[in-house]
Structures are given as C-alpha cells and as structure tokens.
Amino acid sequence: MHHSLFIRHRLCRNSWLRLQVAACRAFRMGYEYNCLECLLFAIAYYHIHCIGLYEMDIRLEEAQTRLDNERCASSAEEELNGTAAAEQRPSVEMVTQPEDEEENDSPTLLSQLSSELTTTTKSVHHMIGCERFQTVVSLWPYMIPLFFVYMTEYMMQAGVWPAIGFPVTSASARGQFYHYANWTYQVGVFVSRSSGNMFTVSLTMLWVMPMLQLVNLCLFWLISVHHFWYDYSLLIMCFVVGLLGGGVYVQGYNRINADMPKELREFALSSASVADSVGILVADISSLFIQSCIYQRNGIDGAVVNCPL
C-alpha cells in the first residue's frame, strides 16, 4: 500500500504544481482571478487527482488482501494434505461431500492462477535495469494516447485560446475568452474523470479519443486564423476538449490497472505517468510558436518568439 500512497502523493503534487503554473501564466498575461475562483480551482484539482486515485488504491488493496488470504488458505490446505497418511487419502475422498468439493474448487483454482502469475511474471524488485526498461517500453499502447491527448490539449490552452477574442485585437477580450474557456475546460475534465469508477473503455477507444483531440486542435487553429465560427458558442468545444482529455487520463490508468499483472501494476502506473508530463513539456514549447503565428496572421503584437512560417 505504501507504493500506492507514494504514487498518489506524486500525482497530487504534480497537479498542485500545474495549478501554480497556470496561476503564474494567468498573472503574467494580466488575467485577474479572485480568491473564490482560486479556491474552486484547488478543490476541483484535489477531487480529480486525489480522491479518484484514493478510491483506486482502496480497490487495489482489497484485491491484494483477497489474493493473500486465498494463498494462505491454499498453503494451509497443502500442509494438511501432506501430513495425512497415504492410506487415509482414499477414505477422505469417499467421505467428502459434493458441497465441499464445490466450495474447495474456487480457492484451488485461484491459487493455481496466482501461482502461474508469480512464476511467469517477475517482481519489479527482482528485475535488472534492462528488464525494467523493457517493461516500460511495453506500456506504449497506454503511454502514446496519454502523450498525444496532453500535447494537443495544452497546445490549445497555451497557444490557440489566448489568441482568440471578440474582437481579437482587444487584449481584454482575448483575456476574457481565455478565462471562460479554461473554466469550461475544467468542468469537462471534472465530469469525465469522475466517470472512472463507472466504466472502462476498450483499448481501441483509448486510441480514438486522442485522434479526436487532434481534430479539435486543428479546428481551433482554423477558427483563430479564418474566424468562420467566432463567438462564445466555442465554449461548447472547450467543454468537449475537457471531456476527451480527462477521459483519456482516467481510462488510460484504468486500462493499465485491468490489463497488467499484480506484480507490475504499481510500477506500470507510476511509469505511465511520465507520458503526460512529456506531452505537456512539448506542448508548452510548441505553443510559443503557435501563438506567435496566430498573432502574426491577425496583426497582433506581443508575441514572445518570432513565427518561423
């Protein structure tokens, strides 16, 4: 359980750091947030990142406790059978009632499955560095969707949305849209991440959602340049961006929890969390140039870097 507590603490700490980065970015761009809004931001992030992970840890702990109890019961049964005399075994089988056989079938089958897992899957503590690296590489079906969904949504947040306003030449109008867009996005994230305990999507759907997020990025970029859909109804799309981003996050970790063996589950969860952090880093660097090109197209000054196009 201490590994799960460490993972939860790390993700919660990362969420709080991201909240601080967002606040600093908003302060730098001249956006004003009152105390109530900051408090609601903190509560939303705590609910999304901490409470959901705590419930996942409880389910993992309960499953591990049941498996340990089954192993203890099976080992005690083997010891009792080993101490019995060989000539008494046929009589014991004749006296045994059908109900007892049905009751003993489930623990023996579970013990066989658990023993097969332990023999085929090596514990992380007994792995060398090369084997751990191979295990991390094997997580690519889960890490690539996490990377792409975070990269695309943070490109929208940091690069495209600050360059949209009604009118676009007004800095206060751009700041107002950025303010409402991020609030709507957080509502979508809140809804989608709260659904993690209700269902688990397939691996195919986990890959489809980042592709849809890429479509949203292209759509917002075209809107910011050509202004063909240019009013506050764009907040609907911001809500969809939050739904997809939060959905890939919670469903990705749910799939790892369901697909990975128990011996590698916590290691896989902590290793896969690197993917979204790398996606955010790539998005923040790329957003400087995306925002500069949109500013140049709309005749707006104030870009941090020069547009390479």
C-alpha positions in Angstrom: 0.0 0.0 0.0 2.9 2.4 0.6 3.8 2.3 -3.1 0.2 3.4 -3.9 0.4 6.2 -1.4 3.7 7.3 -3.0 2.1 7.3 -6.5 -1.0 9.2 -5.3 1.2 11.8 -3.4 3.3 12.3 -6.6 0.4 12.8 -8.9 -1.4 15.1 -6.4 1.9 17.1 -6.0 2.1 17.4 -9.8 -1.5 18.6 -10.0 -0.8 21.3 -7.5 2.4 22.4 -9.4 0.3 22.5 -12.6 -2.2 24.7 -10.8 0.6 27.1 -9.7 2.0 27.2 -13.2 -1.5 28.1 -14.6 -1.9 30.8 -12.0 1.6 32.3 -12.8 0.8 32.2 -16.5 -2.5 33.9 -15.9 -0.9 36.6 -13.8 1.8 37.1 -16.4 -0.8 37.6 -19.1 -2.7 40.1 -17.0 -5.7 38.0 -16.1 -7.3 38.5 -12.7 -8.6 35.7 -10.5 -10.3 36.3 -7.2 -9.9 34.2 -4.1 -13.1 32.2 -4.6 -12.0 31.2 -8.2 -8.6 30.0 -6.9 -10.2 28.0 -4.1 -12.6 26.3 -6.6 -9.7 25.5 -8.9 -7.9 23.9 -5.9 -11.0 21.9 -4.9 -11.6 20.7 -8.4 -8.0 19.5 -8.9 -8.0 17.8 -5.5 -11.2 15.9 -6.3 -10.0 14.9 -9.8 -6.4 13.9 -9.0 -6.5 12.7 -5.3 -9.9 11.3 -4.4 -10.2 9.3 -7.6 -6.7 7.8 -7.1 -7.5 7.1 -3.5 -10.6 5.1 -4.5 -8.4 3.2 -7.0 -5.9 2.4 -4.2 -8.7 1.1 -2.0 -9.8 -1.3 -4.7 -6.2 -2.5 -5.3 -5.7 -3.0 -1.6 -8.9 -5.1 -1.3 -7.9 -7.2 -4.3 -4.5 -7.8 -2.9 -5.9 -8.8 0.5 -8.3 -11.3 -1.0 -5.4 -12.8 -3.1 -3.2 -13.1 0.0 -6.0 -14.8 2.0 -6.5 -17.3 -0.8 -2.8 -18.1 -0.9 -2.7 -18.6 2.9 -5.7 -20.9 2.7 -4.3 -22.9 -0.2 -0.9 -23.3 1.6 -2.6 -24.4 4.8 -4.6 -27.0 2.8 -1.4 -28.3 1.2 0.3 -28.7 4.6 -2.7 -30.6 6.0 -2.8 -32.9 3.0 0.9 -33.5 3.2 0.8 -34.6 6.9 -2.1 -37.0 6.3 -1.2 -40.7 5.8 -1.2 -42.1 2.3 -3.6 -44.9 3.1 -6.2 -42.5 4.6 -6.5 -40.3 1.4 -8.9 -42.6 -0.5 -11.2 -42.7 2.5 -11.1 -39.0 2.8 -12.1 -38.7 -0.8 -15.0 -41.1 -0.3 -16.3 -39.3 2.7 -16.1 -35.9 1.1 -19.5 -34.4 0.2 -20.1 -32.8 -3.2 -20.8 -29.5 -1.5 -17.3 -29.5 0.0 -15.8 -30.1 -3.5 -17.6 -27.2 -4.9 -16.5 -25.0 -2.1 -12.9 -26.0 -2.4 -12.8 -25.7 -6.2 -12.7 -21.9 -6.2 -9.7 -21.3 -3.9 -7.6 -24.1 -5.5 -8.3 -22.6 -9.0 -7.5 -19.1 -7.8 -4.3 -20.4 -6.1 -3.3 -22.1 -9.4 -3.9 -18.9 -11.4 -2.0 -16.8 -8.8 0.9 -19.3 -8.8 1.1 -19.2 -12.6 1.2 -15.4 -12.5 4.0 -15.4 -9.9 6.0 -18.0 -11.9 5.6 -16.2 -15.3 5.8 -12.6 -14.1 8.9 -11.5 -12.2 8.5 -9.0 -9.4 9.9 -5.5 -10.1 12.2 -5.8 -7.1 14.0 -8.8 -8.8 14.3 -7.1 -12.2 17.5 -5.7 -13.5 17.6 -2.3 -15.3 17.3 -3.7 -18.8 14.2 -5.7 -17.8 12.6 -2.7 -16.2 13.2 -0.7 -19.3 11.6 -3.4 -21.4 8.6 -3.3 -19.1 8.3 0.5 -19.5 8.6 0.2 -23.3 5.8 -2.5 -23.3 3.5 0.2 -21.9 3.4 2.1 -25.2 -0.2 1.3 -26.0 -1.2 3.3 -22.9 1.5 6.0 -22.9 1.1 7.2 -26.5 -2.6 8.1 -26.0 -1.7 9.9 -22.8 1.2 11.8 -24.5 -0.9 12.9 -27.5 -4.0 13.9 -25.6 -2.0 16.1 -23.2 0.1 17.6 -26.0 -2.9 18.6 -28.1 -5.0 20.0 -25.3 -2.1 22.1 -23.9 -1.3 23.4 -27.3 -4.9 24.6 -27.4 -4.7 26.0 -23.9 -1.4 27.8 -24.1 -1.1 28.5 -27.9 -4.5 28.9 -29.5 -7.0 30.0 -26.9 -5.0 33.1 -25.8 -5.2 34.3 -29.4 -9.0 34.2 -29.6 -11.1 37.2 -28.6 -14.2 39.1 -29.7 -12.7 41.2 -31.2 -9.3 39.6 -31.5 -7.5 42.9 -31.5 -8.6 43.6 -27.9 -6.3 42.3 -25.2 -9.1 42.3 -22.6 -11.4 40.4 -25.0 -8.8 37.8 -25.5 -8.2 37.5 -21.8 -12.0 37.1 -21.1 -12.3 34.3 -23.6 -9.2 32.6 -22.2 -10.8 32.9 -18.7 -14.1 31.3 -19.7 -12.5 28.7 -22.0 -10.4 27.3 -19.2 -13.3 27.2 -16.7 -15.4 25.3 -19.3 -12.5 23.0 -19.9 -12.1 22.3 -16.2 -15.8 21.4 -16.0 -15.4 18.9 -18.8 -12.3 17.4 -17.1 -14.3 17.1 -13.8 -17.1 15.3 -15.5 -15.0 12.8 -17.4 -12.6 11.9 -14.6 -15.5 11.4 -12.2 -16.7 8.7 -14.5 -13.7 6.5 -14.0 -15.5 4.3 -11.4 -18.5 3.7 -13.6 -16.9 2.0 -16.7 -13.7 1.2 -18.5 -13.3 1.8 -22.2 -11.6 -0.6 -24.6 -8.0 0.0 -25.8 -9.3 0.9 -29.3 -11.5 3.7 -27.8 -8.5 4.8 -25.8 -6.7 5.5 -29.1 -9.7 7.1 -30.8 -10.0 9.9 -28.2 -6.6 11.4 -28.8 -7.3 11.4 -32.5 -10.5 13.4 -31.8 -8.5 15.8 -29.6 -6.1 16.3 -32.6 -9.2 17.2 -34.7 -10.2 19.8 -32.0 -6.7 21.3 -32.2 -6.9 21.7 -36.0 -10.4 23.1 -35.7 -9.5 25.8 -33.1 -6.4 26.7 -35.1 -8.5 27.3 -38.3 -11.1 29.3 -36.3 -8.4 31.5 -34.8 -7.0 32.2 -38.3 -10.1 32.4 -40.5 -12.8 33.4 -37.9 -15.6 31.4 -39.5 -17.0 30.4 -36.1 -16.2 33.3 -33.9 -18.4 33.7 -30.8 -18.8 32.4 -27.3 -20.5 29.2 -28.6 -16.9 28.0 -28.9 -17.1 27.2 -25.2 -19.0 24.1 -26.2 -15.9 22.8 -28.0 -13.8 23.8 -24.9 -16.1 21.5 -22.8 -15.5 18.7 -25.3 -11.8 19.2 -25.1 -12.0 18.7 -21.3 -14.1 15.6 -21.7 -11.6 14.0 -24.0 -8.6 15.0 -22.0 -10.0 13.8 -18.7 -11.4 10.7 -20.3 -8.1 9.5 -21.7 -6.4 10.2 -18.4 -8.7 8.2 -16.2 -9.4 5.5 -18.7 -5.7 5.0 -19.5 -4.9 4.3 -15.9 -8.0 2.1 -15.6 -6.8 0.0 -18.5 -3.4 -0.4 -17.0 -5.0 -1.5 -13.7 -7.1 -4.0 -15.5 -4.5 -5.4 -18.0 -1.3 -5.5 -16.1 -0.3 -8.3 -13.6 -0.5 -7.5 -9.9 3.3 -7.7 -9.6 3.8 -5.0 -12.2 0.7 -2.9 -11.7 2.0 -0.2 -9.4 5.3 0.1 -11.4 3.3 0.4 -14.6 1.0 3.1 -13.2 4.0 5.2 -12.0 5.9 4.7 -15.2 3.0 5.7 -17.5 2.6 9.0 -15.6 5.7 10.2 -17.4 3.9 10.3 -20.7 1.5 13.2 -19.9 4.3 15.2 -18.3 6.4 14.9 -21.5 3.3 15.8 -23.6 2.9 19.0 -21.5 6.5 19.9 -22.0 6.4 19.5 -25.8 3.1 21.4 -25.9 4.4 24.4 -23.9 7.4 24.8 -26.2 5.3 24.4 -29.3 2.7 26.8 -28.1 5.1 29.7 -28.1 5.4 29.4 -31.9 1.8 28.5 -32.5 0.6 31.7 -30.7 3.2 33.8 -32.5 2.0 32.6 -35.9 -1.7 33.3 -35.0 -0.7 36.8 -33.7 1.1 37.5 -36.9 -1.8 36.4 -39.0 -4.2 38.6 -37.0 -1.9 41.6 -36.9 -1.4 41.4 -33.1 1.8 42.4 -31.3 3.2 40.9 -28.1 4.4 37.5 -29.2 7.3 36.1 -27.2 9.1 34.4 -30.2 9.0 35.0 -33.9 6.8 32.9 -36.1 9.0 30.5 -38.2 6.5 30.4 -41.1 
